[in-house]
């Protein structure tokens, strides 16, 4: 799920923005074969961005895709679409509530049992309740947002990491790239929108978690990214105030293609950072030296002396 973006140009001047799939990140053309031989684990893959991402990895030639969510019927639908996109891609699923550790642990182990490895893990499951001011918020719903968005993501990270490290070693020996970890963030992590304290603070924490994965495990080959998937008109996104719905203009295929591009190894240099699916990848790549030199796209407090 996602929330709408403000002008990306205000945050990254001069960078072209996209709202739909474009050639450079098309999993069926430019990225075709980029996921060849890889096993992808996806939480929250029953609809919207998660479903589109599963399909995109199939189009890019993934060997197997393991999907989780809380609805059997929706998972069956995603599985059918994955197999329709690429009959050679194997696809299995399991019911999983990401806030329950044993569910996540069991799903990851089942993926390993069935497919032998995890080369890409995408913590896509998310939650957004109706927005309200802190003093008027429902404490249980406020904290549920954190439990799904942060605790659920942490569980995926925690139990997938050793398999991603193994993947990075295995692919590194072949001169290719493996061990990719996608955490779904939001432009909301960079904003202060009245009534959105639970969602936006949880996504801000996701960005920092991504940085810590890089600090703790980047040296072991794990490439972690915190990704804004764009302003997509998902069912959860429409929980935002009605006046913001007009900003939900992005296709879920945009985020899906961007994630496949990240996991192709093309942006391994940007690991540990917040990236937006709306940003043009060719122009983003041209900014590599500037981003690394000035340590951009990370959470920092900058204070003048």
C-alpha positions as CSV (number, residue, x, y, z in Angstrom):
1,X,0.0,0.0,0.0
2,X,1.1,3.6,-0.3
3,X,0.3,7.2,0.3
4,X,0.4,10.0,-2.3
5,X,3.5,12.0,-2.9
6,X,4.0,15.7,-2.9
7,X,6.1,17.1,-5.7
8,X,9.1,14.8,-6.0
9,X,10.9,17.6,-7.7
10,X,10.8,19.5,-4.4
11,X,12.8,16.8,-2.8
12,X,15.1,15.8,-5.7
13,X,15.3,18.8,-8.2
14,X,15.4,17.9,-11.9
15,X,14.6,14.2,-11.6
16,X,11.9,13.0,-14.0
17,X,9.0,11.3,-12.4
18,X,6.8,8.5,-13.7
19,X,3.3,7.3,-12.8
20,X,3.2,4.1,-14.9
21,X,5.5,1.4,-16.1
22,X,8.1,2.6,-18.6
23,X,10.6,0.8,-20.8
24,X,13.7,0.9,-18.5
25,X,11.9,-1.0,-15.8
26,X,9.6,-3.2,-17.9
27,X,10.0,-6.8,-16.5
28,X,8.9,-8.3,-19.8
29,X,11.5,-6.5,-22.0
30,X,14.4,-4.6,-20.5
31,X,14.4,-6.7,-17.3
32,X,13.4,-10.0,-18.9
33,X,15.7,-12.7,-17.5
34,X,17.0,-10.5,-14.7
35,X,15.3,-12.8,-12.1
36,X,16.3,-16.0,-13.9
37,X,17.0,-18.8,-11.4
38,X,15.9,-16.7,-8.4
39,X,13.4,-17.5,-5.6
40,X,11.3,-14.6,-4.4
41,X,9.5,-14.4,-1.1
42,X,6.6,-11.9,-0.9
43,X,4.4,-11.0,2.1
44,X,1.2,-9.2,1.5
45,X,1.0,-10.5,-2.1
46,X,-2.8,-11.0,-2.4
47,X,-3.6,-7.8,-4.3
48,X,-2.5,-4.4,-5.3
49,X,1.3,-3.7,-5.3
50,X,2.2,-7.1,-3.8
51,X,0.2,-9.0,-6.5
52,X,1.7,-6.8,-9.3
53,X,5.2,-7.4,-7.9
54,X,4.7,-11.2,-7.9
55,X,3.6,-11.0,-11.6
56,X,6.5,-8.8,-12.5
57,X,9.1,-11.2,-11.1
58,X,7.4,-14.0,-13.0
59,X,7.7,-11.9,-16.2
60,X,11.4,-11.3,-15.4
61,X,12.0,-15.0,-15.3
62,X,12.0,-15.9,-11.6
63,X,12.4,-19.6,-10.9
64,X,9.9,-19.6,-8.1
65,X,7.7,-17.2,-6.2
66,X,6.4,-17.8,-2.7
67,X,3.5,-15.6,-1.7
68,X,1.8,-15.0,1.7
69,X,-1.3,-13.1,2.8
70,X,-4.4,-13.7,5.0
71,X,-6.9,-14.6,2.2
72,X,-6.8,-18.0,0.5
73,X,-9.0,-16.9,-2.4
74,X,-6.9,-13.8,-3.1
75,X,-3.7,-15.8,-2.9
76,X,-5.1,-18.3,-5.4
77,X,-5.9,-15.4,-7.7
78,X,-2.3,-14.1,-7.5
79,X,-0.9,-17.5,-8.0
80,X,-3.1,-17.9,-11.2
81,X,-1.8,-14.6,-12.5
82,X,1.8,-15.5,-11.8
83,X,1.5,-18.8,-13.7
84,X,-0.3,-16.9,-16.5
85,X,2.6,-14.5,-16.8
86,X,5.1,-17.3,-16.9
87,X,4.2,-21.0,-16.8
88,X,7.8,-21.8,-16.1
89,X,7.7,-19.9,-12.8
90,X,6.7,-22.1,-9.8
91,X,4.4,-20.5,-7.3
92,X,3.3,-21.6,-3.8
93,X,1.5,-19.8,-1.1
94,X,0.7,-19.9,2.6
95,X,-1.7,-18.0,4.9
96,X,0.3,-15.7,7.1
97,X,-0.4,-12.9,9.5
98,X,2.9,-11.0,9.5
99,X,2.3,-9.8,13.1
100,X,2.5,-13.4,14.3
101,X,6.2,-14.5,14.4
102,X,5.5,-18.2,14.1
103,X,3.4,-17.6,10.9
104,X,6.3,-15.7,9.3
105,X,8.9,-18.2,10.4
106,X,6.8,-21.1,9.2
107,X,6.2,-19.5,5.8
108,X,9.9,-18.8,5.2
109,X,10.8,-22.3,6.3
110,X,8.1,-23.7,3.9
111,X,9.6,-21.6,1.1
112,X,13.0,-23.1,1.8
113,X,11.6,-26.6,2.0
114,X,9.8,-26.2,-1.4
115,X,12.3,-24.2,-3.3
116,X,15.6,-24.5,-1.5
117,X,16.5,-20.8,-1.2
118,X,15.4,-17.2,-0.9
119,X,17.2,-14.7,-3.2
120,X,14.7,-11.9,-2.8
121,X,12.5,-11.0,0.1
122,X,9.9,-8.3,-0.2
123,X,8.1,-7.2,3.1
124,X,5.0,-5.8,1.3
125,X,2.3,-6.3,3.9
126,X,1.0,-3.0,5.3
127,X,-1.8,-1.3,7.2
128,X,-3.4,2.1,7.3
129,X,-6.4,3.0,9.4
130,X,-8.6,6.1,9.1
131,X,-6.6,9.2,9.9
132,X,-7.2,11.0,13.2
133,X,-5.4,13.4,15.4
134,X,-3.4,11.8,18.2
135,X,-5.7,13.0,20.9
136,X,-8.7,11.5,19.1
137,X,-7.1,8.3,18.0
138,X,-8.0,4.8,18.9
139,X,-5.0,3.4,20.8
140,X,-5.5,-0.2,19.5
141,X,-5.7,0.9,15.9
142,X,-2.8,3.4,16.3
143,X,-0.6,0.6,17.6
144,X,-1.9,-2.0,15.0
145,X,-0.4,0.2,12.3
146,X,3.0,-0.2,13.9
147,X,2.5,-3.9,14.5
148,X,1.8,-4.6,10.8
149,X,4.1,-2.0,9.2
150,X,7.1,-2.4,11.5
151,X,6.9,-5.5,13.6
152,X,5.6,-7.5,10.6
153,X,8.4,-6.2,8.4
154,X,10.9,-7.0,11.2
155,X,9.8,-10.6,11.3
156,X,10.2,-11.0,7.6
157,X,13.7,-9.4,7.8
158,X,14.7,-11.4,10.9
159,X,13.8,-14.8,9.5
160,X,14.8,-14.2,5.8
161,X,18.2,-12.7,6.5
162,X,20.3,-15.8,6.8
163,X,18.9,-17.1,3.5
164,X,19.6,-13.8,1.8
165,X,23.1,-13.9,3.1
166,X,23.5,-17.4,1.6
167,X,22.0,-16.1,-1.6
168,X,24.5,-13.3,-1.8
169,X,27.4,-15.7,-1.3
170,X,26.1,-18.1,-3.9
171,X,25.4,-15.4,-6.5
172,X,28.6,-13.6,-5.7
173,X,30.6,-16.6,-6.5
174,X,29.0,-16.5,-10.0
175,X,29.7,-12.9,-10.5
176,X,26.0,-12.0,-10.3
177,X,23.8,-10.3,-7.6
178,X,21.6,-11.9,-4.9
179,X,20.4,-11.3,-1.4
180,X,18.0,-8.4,-2.1
181,X,15.6,-7.2,0.6
182,X,12.8,-4.8,-0.1
183,X,11.0,-2.9,2.7
184,X,7.9,-1.0,1.6
185,X,8.1,2.6,2.9
186,X,6.2,5.7,1.8
187,X,6.7,9.3,0.9
188,X,4.7,9.8,4.1
189,X,7.9,8.9,6.0
190,X,9.2,12.3,4.9
191,X,6.0,14.3,5.7
192,X,4.1,15.6,8.7
193,X,0.5,15.3,7.7
194,X,-2.1,16.1,10.4
195,X,-3.9,12.9,11.5
196,X,-1.2,10.5,10.1
197,X,1.0,10.1,13.1
198,X,0.7,6.3,13.2
199,X,1.3,5.6,9.6
200,X,4.0,8.2,8.8
201,X,6.0,7.5,12.0
202,X,5.9,3.7,11.2
203,X,7.2,4.3,7.7
204,X,9.9,6.7,9.0
205,X,11.0,3.8,11.2
206,X,11.1,1.5,8.1
207,X,13.7,3.8,6.5
208,X,15.9,3.6,9.6
209,X,15.4,-0.2,9.8
210,X,16.7,-0.4,6.2
211,X,19.8,1.6,7.2
212,X,20.4,-0.8,10.2
213,X,20.1,-3.9,7.9
214,X,22.8,-2.3,5.8
215,X,25.0,-1.5,8.7
216,X,24.6,-5.0,10.3
217,X,24.5,-7.2,7.2
218,X,25.5,-5.1,4.1
219,X,29.0,-6.5,4.6
220,X,27.6,-10.0,4.2
221,X,26.1,-9.2,0.8
222,X,22.5,-8.2,1.7
223,X,21.2,-5.3,-0.3
224,X,18.3,-3.6,1.5
225,X,16.1,-0.8,0.1
226,X,13.2,1.2,1.6
227,X,10.9,1.8,-1.3
228,X,8.1,4.3,-1.8
229,X,5.8,2.5,-4.2
230,X,4.0,5.7,-5.4
231,X,0.5,6.9,-4.8
232,X,-1.5,3.9,-5.7
233,X,-5.3,3.7,-5.4
234,X,-5.3,0.6,-3.3
235,X,-8.1,-0.3,-0.8
236,X,-5.8,0.8,2.1
237,X,-4.8,4.0,0.4
238,X,-8.4,5.0,0.1
239,X,-8.6,5.0,3.9
240,X,-6.9,8.4,3.7
241,X,-9.1,11.6,3.7
242,X,-11.2,11.9,0.6
243,X,-9.5,15.1,-0.5
244,X,-6.3,13.2,-1.0
245,X,-7.6,10.5,-3.3
246,X,-7.0,12.7,-6.3
247,X,-3.3,12.2,-5.7
248,X,-3.5,8.4,-6.0
249,X,-2.5,8.3,-9.6
250,X,0.2,5.7,-9.9
251,X,0.0,2.2,-11.3
252,X,1.0,-0.7,-9.1
253,X,3.0,-1.9,-12.1
254,X,5.3,1.1,-11.6
255,X,6.4,-0.1,-8.2
256,X,6.6,-3.7,-9.3
257,X,8.9,-2.8,-12.2
258,X,11.0,-0.6,-10.0
259,X,11.4,-3.4,-7.4
260,X,12.4,-5.9,-10.1
261,X,15.0,-3.3,-11.3
262,X,16.4,-2.9,-7.8
263,X,16.7,-6.7,-7.5
264,X,18.5,-7.0,-10.8
265,X,21.6,-5.6,-9.1
266,X,21.5,-2.3,-11.1
267,X,21.2,-0.2,-8.0
268,X,23.2,-2.2,-5.5
269,X,25.3,0.9,-4.9
270,X,22.2,2.6,-3.3
271,X,21.6,-0.1,-0.7
272,X,20.5,1.0,2.7
273,X,18.6,4.0,1.3
274,X,15.1,5.3,0.7
275,X,14.2,5.3,-3.0
276,X,11.0,6.3,-4.8
277,X,9.4,4.2,-7.5
278,X,8.4,7.5,-9.2
279,X,12.1,8.4,-9.9
280,X,13.5,7.8,-13.3
281,X,16.1,5.0,-12.9
282,X,18.4,6.2,-15.6
283,X,18.6,9.7,-14.1
284,X,18.9,8.2,-10.6
285,X,21.8,6.1,-11.6
286,X,23.6,9.2,-13.0
287,X,23.4,10.7,-9.5
288,X,25.3,7.8,-7.9
289,X,28.5,9.7,-7.1
290,X,26.6,12.7,-5.7
291,X,24.3,10.5,-3.6
292,X,27.2,8.5,-2.1
293,X,29.6,11.4,-1.7
294,X,27.0,13.4,0.3
295,X,25.3,10.4,1.9
296,X,21.9,11.3,0.6
297,X,18.5,9.5,0.8
298,X,19.0,8.5,4.5
299,X,17.5,9.7,7.8
300,X,19.8,12.2,9.4
301,X,19.6,15.3,11.6
302,X,21.5,18.1,10.0
303,X,22.2,21.0,12.4
304,X,24.2,24.1,11.8
305,X,27.0,24.9,14.3
